[in-house]
């Protein structure tokens, strides 16, 4: 009996290792996009992925034909969403040290990563996040707009000479 359990555990470990070897890179990239961290320094994304993979491994025997990638992605999204609440109304404007999506709010990042990077359908994204599909559509459109059209910096100083101040009473004399 113990030999059989040991063989099952060894098989389970091999299957899970093969899954992680194939999916960890893409899942880490998704987690990095979610957290808004730069790709080289992403400790929050790594912790998020580790927790999601641990959850998947704990339920590995119960998957029964379910896609382990979908299960892990769902765990990743749920953990991120729970840790990012309350969701701010305004995007988090960080210094220039964040990742490509660091200017987005956590909710906008979540929708953008699921819809565009992971290719999850709008209805599935809405169901996963507990939002109406219209809200998901709006969040995605807003996030794409912010990413494609970043805010410009301050206006450059013009080369024109400054306008001299008008002396007091000068306007009244010109009219007479």
Secondary structure by P-SEA (a helix, b strand, c coil): caaaaaaaaaaaaaaaaaaaaccaaaaaaaaaaaacccccccaaaaaaaaaaaaaaaaaccccccccaaaaaaaaaaaaaaaaacccccccccccccccccccccaaaaaaaaacccccccaaaaaaaacccaaaaaaaaaaaaaaaaccccccccccccccccccccaaaaaaac
